[in-house]
Amino acid sequence: MLRAAAAAARSVALVDFDRGPQRRQSNAEMPAGALLQLPAPPNLNLTFRSIGHCNCPTSIATYLISSAMRAETLLLFAAPLAYLALAPYTKVEESFNLQAAHDILKFGIGPEGLKKYDHVEFPGVVPRTFLGAAVLAMLASPARLLDLDPFAYQYIVRGILSILMSLALYRFYTVADRALGRSTAFWFVLLQATQFHVNFYASRTLPNTFAFILTTIAQSFFLQNRIPLALALLTFTTTIFRIELLLLLATTTLRLLLTRRITIPTIIKSGFIGGISGLLVTVGVDSWFWGEAPMWPEAVGFWYNAVLGKSVEWGVSPWWTYFLESLPKLSLNPLTYVVLVPLAVAWHPRRRVAWDLVVPYLAFVAVYSVQPHKEWRFIEYVVPPLTLTAAMGASYIWDRRSKSVMYKLCSIAVTLSVPFTLALALLMGLISSLNYPGGHALAHLHSLSHATSSTNRVWMDVATCMTGASRFGQREAEGWWYDKTEDEQRLLEEGFWEGVDWIITEHVGKFERAEWEKVEVVRGYAGVGKLSVVGGIEEQGRSDVPRVGWWERWAALWPAPYGVRLAERIWILRKN
């Protein structure tokens, strides 16, 4: 019986449940110049029929074991969701899409509902597309049937975005698995899931996050040699979400032309389809939400930031910043750019694939470095292809670990770099969670035992709103009213404060009057270094007011002379 079971298992093993029998070919057998020519997807009905023909429980067990071996892909989903749980609040860069998703869910998209949207009062410097927020709100809308805490919907909206990001990376992983082998795909997951920035920001409603999802899918199409579709999707994304992707589109297209894998008519056709589709979608959607026609937000943003040069008002950086600071920070693994990527492009049997993954994306970074204002999220789209290139280098070392002492030592170093990077990423996540005192202050205000009046009117300053206080955190249904007036002239009027019961503010000194009582204070991140008090946290603006935050209980127990400095950031004041 055991021999029969083993024979049945071997017969099932001949069929790869995801890819068909052709997956048995090793990487070494594939010609180096063949750019990932993938077979057609297998017939899943035939695949499972093959299992049934075995008529043996072992065949099912073999399938389950095969599936379990790919359990590491859960890391692509678990890592971003873990960071969401750790830091559920958001900052000002994410506010437009987050507030828009809230408003679409709560007020709908009718003319009367649009008047209540946050962007009517706070439109921002340049308009942004509503498309991403509308998609999130649509996917989250079934949750409205549940009687949930208002802030739970922020978890849901951000969780959906996180899952969409993970699905895009999972698709990229599956394509890489078929094209480059199991070992490379495995290392891709380990290297990708242990990074910090992409995972921490996967659920954050930045325009770059929406663009990252679509560019990652486009990159998977490039790997499959579905070049026209990839170019069309990349053009579509450029038109709607991030105009700077035009540079990535240019470097990618140039690489394809130089390697003779695409013709100019195909480029024109793909660009036309993607561009016109994106333009029709964004103009149609955003003209309605902004109340102006025609409205193309990315074109307005491009004119303001690039043509008028206003982006420099947010700061400038040297030309080398992306290469020497941003890329290493995005990868986080110390071996990625020092060992793994160079190894893949120099010695890997499929090094032409590595070149195709590296050249257009590093060229994009080089060209974009001309722009004075730099932020790592402007180039985050290069992370999946560069991580896959590093995974090729890691698998090259790992698969040869038994051939020499050098390969064995290198494989140990690569293996140890994974938990090291994970530990570093988790530490960065813990520290980053201290950057949202406004969100913590608003949440804690609602939980105060003496906040029981039927009319609780709260005024929040700019710093509070910029560090986590969103509309999802407001509780109008429970009798709370919120005011975010910024006009200094209005704030100087005595009559303005007559109806205010609570203040959440950064500038407590402005309210050193008898009518206002300091209730609590939220401390936030103020750097890393030597502490003035061991067994506590750096004393910056220490007061006797109670402190809010889960980290305070750990702060008093910290034994080392070096650590995280915290400073009093956001105050909760009550009218006497």
N, C-alpha and C positions, 0 to 999 in steps of 0.2 A: 504493500500500500504506500509506503514511504517513497519507494522508487517511482511508483505511478504519479504520486503527488509532485515529486521533483521534476518528472518529465513534463507534467502539465504546466508547472511553474515556468520551466524553460520555454515552453511553447508560447506562453503569454509574454514572457520577457522579450521575445523577438519583435513584439509590437510595442512601440513606444506610444503610450496612451495619449500623448500630446502631439506627437509629430510624425508618427508613421515609421515604417522600417528603415527609411533612408537616414534616420538620425543616428544609425549605428556607425556611419562613416566618421572616422576621426578627423581632427583638424589637420593632421599631417598629410592625410590623403587628399585634401582639397587643394587645388592650385592656388598659389599665393596671389595671382592676379585676378581671381574671380571674386568680385565684390559682392559677397553675400547673396548669391542667387538662391533664393529659398524655394523649396517645393511648395506645391499647393497644399492647403490645410487638409489633413486627413479626414476621411469620412468617419465621424464619431459613431454612427450606427454600426458600421462594420467593425470598428474597434471593440465596442461593447458586445457585439455578436461573437467576436472571437473569444471573449471572456466566457460567454455563455456556452460555447462549444466545448470548453474544457470540462464543464460539468464537475468542477472540483473546488472545494472551499479554498484550496491553496491559491487558486488564481485570484480570488477576491483579496486574499491576504497580501498577495504580491502587489496588487494594485494599490492597496492601502499603504503598504510600505513605500511604494514609489511616490505616493502623494505625500507621505510624512517626510520623506527626504527633502521635499521642497518647503518644509515648514518655515525655513529661514525667510521666505518671502513675506511672512507675517510681520517681520521687522520693518518692512517698508510702510506698513500701516500703523504699527504700534508706536514707532518713534515719534511721528508728528502728533499723534493723539496724546501721548504722554506729556509732551511739551504744552499741549493745549490745557490739559488738566493742571499742570504746574503753573501756568501763567495765562489765566482765562481773560485777562483784561487787555486792552489795546491802547495804542498811542495815536497821536494826531495823524500820522501818515496813513493810517488804516481807516480813519474815521469816515471818509466820504462813502465808501462802499458799505461799511458796516451800518451807518445811519440810514443809507438808502435801502438796504435789505430790511431793516426794521420798519421803515416807513411803508414800503411796499406790502409787507406782511400785515401791518396794523391798519393802514388807511386805504389800501387798494391803489389802483392806478387811474381812478376816475378824476375828472376835473376838480371836484371838491376835495378829494383826498390829497391831490397834488399841492394844494395850498398849505397843507399842514406839514409838508416835508421839511426836513432840516436844512436842505440846501437853499430853500427860499430865503431863510434868514441868514445862513452862513454859506454863501455860494463858493467860497474859496477863490484863490488867485486866478485859476484857469478852470474851465469845465472839464469834467471827467465823464466817461461813458457809464451809463446805467446798466449796460448789458450784463456784466458779471454779477452785479447785485440782484438783477432781475432773475437770473438763472438760479442763484442761491435761494432767493425768496420762493421761487416756484417749487424747488425741490423740498424746501422746509415747510411749505404750506400745509401738508397733511398734519403736522404737529399742532396746528392751531385747534384741532379737534380735541386736544388734550388740555386739561386744566392745569397748566404748569406755571411755576414761578416765572415771572417775566424774564429774569436773567437766564433761565434755562434755554430760551430761544437763541441767545447769543452762543451758547455752547453748541446748539444744533446747527446753526448757520455756519459757524467756524468748523465744526466737525464735518459737515458736508464738504466744505472746501478742502479740508485735509484729506478726505477720502478720494476726492477727485484728483488731487495731486498724487496720491499714492497709486491710484489706478493708472495714471499716466506713466509713472515710474515702473509699475508692474508690467505694463505693456512693453516698455523699453527693455525690461529685463527678459521677458519671454522671447522677444525677437533676438536679443543678444544670445540667449541660450541656444536657439536654433542655429544661429549663424556661427558662433564662436565656441560653443561647447559648454558643458555643464560646469566645469571648473571655473571658467571665466565668469559665467553668470553668478556662480556662488560668491566669488570674491567681489563682484559688483555690488551685491546686496550688502555684504559686510562693510565695504568701504562707504557705500551710500548711507546706510542706516546709522552709522556711527558719526557722521558729520553733524555739525550743530546748526549752522545758519539755515540751510535749506529745510531741515526738519522743523526747526523752531518757527520759521516763517511760513510753513506749509499751510497753516490754517489762518493766516493773517491776510486780511482783505485788501492787499495792495494790488494795484494794476499789474505789477510785475508778477504776482503770483498767478493771476489768470493767464498772463502771457506765458509763464513757465509751463503751465499744463499743456497748452497747445503746441509750444515749441518742442516739448519733449515727445509728444505724439508725432510731430513732423519729423523729428530725428529718428524715431523708430521706422517711419516710412522710408527715410533715406537708407537705413540699414537693410531694409527689404528690397532696395533698388526700385521702389515705387516713387521715382523722382518727380514726375509731374504732380502727383497728389501731394507730395511733401512741399514742393514749391508753392502750390496753390494754398495750402494750409498756412504756410509761413507768411505769405502775402496777406491772407485774411487776418491773421493775428496782428501783423504790423499795422494794418489799416484801422483796427478797432482799439487795440490795447496799448501798444508801445511803438511809437514811430521810429525809435532808434533801431528796431529790428531790421529796418531797411538796410543797415550796414551788414548785419549778419546774412541777410538775403543776398546781398551783393557778393560777399566773400565766398559764400557757399556756391552760388551760381558760377562765379569765376573758376572755382576749383573744378566744378563739373565740366565746364567748357574746356579747360586746359587738359583734362584727362579724357576728353572726347566721349563723355557719357550722356551728353545732352546736346540738342541742337537749338539754334536761336529761335526757330519757329515754335518749338516746344516751350521754351522759356516765355515767349510772348503770350502764348495761349494760356499757360498755367498762371502767369502773373495777372493776366486780364480776368480770368475766372475768379481767382482769389481776391483780387483788388476790388472788382465790381461787386462781388458778393458781400465783402466786408463793408464797403461803402454804403450799399443799400441797407444793410442791417443797422449799422451805427447811426446813419442819418435818420432812418425811420424811427428807431427807438429813442434816440437822444433828442430829436426835434420835439417829440411828444413830452418827454419828461422835463426838458429845460424850457419848453414854451417858446422856443425860437426855431424858425425854419429858414434855410436848412442849418442844422447844427452838426458839425463834425468835430468832436472834442479834441481828438489827437492833432488835427491840423491847427487848431487854435493854440494848443499847448506847444506844438513845434514852433509856431511863429513867435510866441512869447519867449520861450526858453532858448531856442537856437538862433533864430533870425535877429531878435531884439537883444539877445545875450543876457537875459534876466537871470538865467540859472546861476551865474557867478555870484549872485547876491546870497546864495546859500552856502558859499564857501568854494575855494579852489584847492586843488591838490596837484602835486608834481606829476609829470607824464608817466613816471614809472610806478605809480601807486597801485594800479590794477595788478601788475605783474609781481611786485615785491611784497605787497600787503594783502590785497583782496583775494587773489587766487589761493595763496597758502592758507588764508583764514577760512575760505570756503571749503577747502579740502580738509583741513585740520590735521590729517594724518601726515606726520613728518616725512614719510618715505614716498609720498605720492609723486612729487615733482623732482625729488632728488634721485630716486632710484627707479620707481615703477614705470612712470611714463617714458623716460629715456630708454629703458630696457625694451619696452614694447615697440617703440619706433625704430630701434636699432637692430635688435636680434630676434624678435618674435617671428616665427614662420609666416604669420599673417600680418607682417608689418605694413603692408600697403593699406590694410584696413585701419591700422593705427594712425597712419598718416592722414587718411581721409577723416578720421575722428578729430585729429589735432589741428591740422593746418587751417581750415576755414574758421574755426572758433578762436584760435589764438590770433589769427589775422583780424577778426572782428574786434578782439580786445585791443590790439595794437592801433587800429584805426580809431576806435572810440576813445582811446587815451588822449587824443588831440583835444577832446572836450575838456575844458578846465574843471568844471564841477564833476566830481566823481563820487559815486556810492556803489558799494559792492553789489547791491541788488540790480544795478543797471546791467551787470554782466553775468548774473546768476544762471542764465540760460546755457552757459558753457559747461555747467557742472556735470550733467549726465554723460556727455561724450568723453570728457576728460576723465571722469571716474571710471568709465568703461575701459578706456585706454590703460589706466592704472591697474584695473582688474586683469587685463591681458598680461601685464608685467608680473603681477602677483601669481597668476596661474602658471606662467612660464617657470617661475622659480619653484612653486609648489610641486608641479608635475615632475620636476627633476631633482627633488630633494634627496633621492636615494642614489644619485649618480656620483656625487662628490661631497666632500666635507664642506666646501664653500657653499654649494647649493643648500645643504642641510642647515648651515648657520644662517644663511639668508632667509630660508623658509621660517626658521624660528623667529628671526627679527621681524619679518612681515606679520607673522601670527601674533606676536606680542604687541605689535603696533595697533592692532584692532582694539583690545581692551583698554590700552592706554588712551587711544583717541576717544573711546566711549566715555571713560572716566572724565576726561577733559571736557567733553561736550556736556555731560551732566552737570559738572561744576559751573560751566558757563550758563547753563539753563537755570540753575539755582540763583546765580548772581543776577541774571537778566530778569528774573521774576520780581526783583526788588525795584524795578523801574516803573511801577504802576501805582503809586500812592493815591492818585485821584480815584481810581476804581475801588481800591480798598476802603477809602474814606466814605464814598457814597454808599457802598454796601453796608459798612458798619453803622452809618447814621440810621439806616432803617431798622437796625437791630437794637438800638438804644432803648432801654426800658422806659425812659421818660419822654420818648418821642411818640406820645399817644394822643396828642391833640387832633381833633378832626380836621383842622386846617394847618398843615405844616408846609410853609412856603420856604423853599431853599434857594439861596443864591450861590452859584458856583462860578469861580473865576476861571480865567483862561488856562492856568496851569493845571487845575483840576480836570478840565475837559481834555487837555492834551495828554494826560497820564492815566486814562482809563475810565473816566465817567462817561458812559455812552447812554443812549436812549433805552437800550435794553435793560439798563440798571435802574431805570426810573419806575416808580410805582404810583402812577396817577390814579389808578382804580382804588387805591387805599387812602385817598385823600391828600396825597402829596402834590405840591406844585413846584415847578422848577423854573428858575430864571437864569439865563446866561448872558445878561446884558454886559456889553463891553464898553459902551460909550462912557468915557470919563465924565462928561458933563452931566449925564443922567445919574451917575453914581455919586456925584457931589451934591445932588439934591436931597435935602433932609426927608422929603416926602417919600422918596424911593424906598427908604429903609423901614418905613412905618409898617409895611405889610410883610416884612421878612422876619421869619422865626429862626432860621438857621443859616449859617454861612460856612461854606467849605472853601478855604482859600490858602494860598501860599504866603501871602503878605499879611501875617497876623498883626504886624506893627501898625497897620492902618486902622485897626479896630481896638486899640488899647483904650477903650472907654468903659465906663461903669456898666453900660447897658448890655455889654457882650461878655459872656463867660466862656473861657477856654474849657472845652469838654474833653477832647482827646486829640492826639496828634499821630500822624502816620509818618514813619521815617522811611527814607528811600536810599538807594545806592549812592555812595559818595566816593567811591574809589577803593582800591586795594593797596594795602601797605602796612606800615607799623602802627600799632594801636597805642594810644596814650594810656589805656587802662587794660590790663590783662584780666580776663574773666568778665569782660564786657566788650562794648563796641566804642570806637572813637567818639569822644564826647564833642559833638558839634552842635552848639545851640541847645545844650541840655536844659530841660525844664522838668517841673514836677507834675506835669500833665500826664495822665495815663496814655500809654502807647498802644497802637493797634497793629496787629500783624502776627502771623504764625511764627515768623522768624525771631520775634522778641524773646521767646522762651529759650531759644538756642543761643541767643546773643550773650546772655548772662553766664552761660556755661562754657563759652569758648575759652580754652586755657592758654592758647599760644599768643605770643606778642605780636604776631602778624596775622592779618585777616582782612575781612571786608569792613570798610568804614560805612557807617550809616549816619545820615543827617536828618533832622526834622524838616519834612517837606510840606505836608498838607495838614492844615488845622481844621478841626470841627468846632465851631462856635455856636453858642445858644444865647438867644435874647433873654435877659433876666426879667 
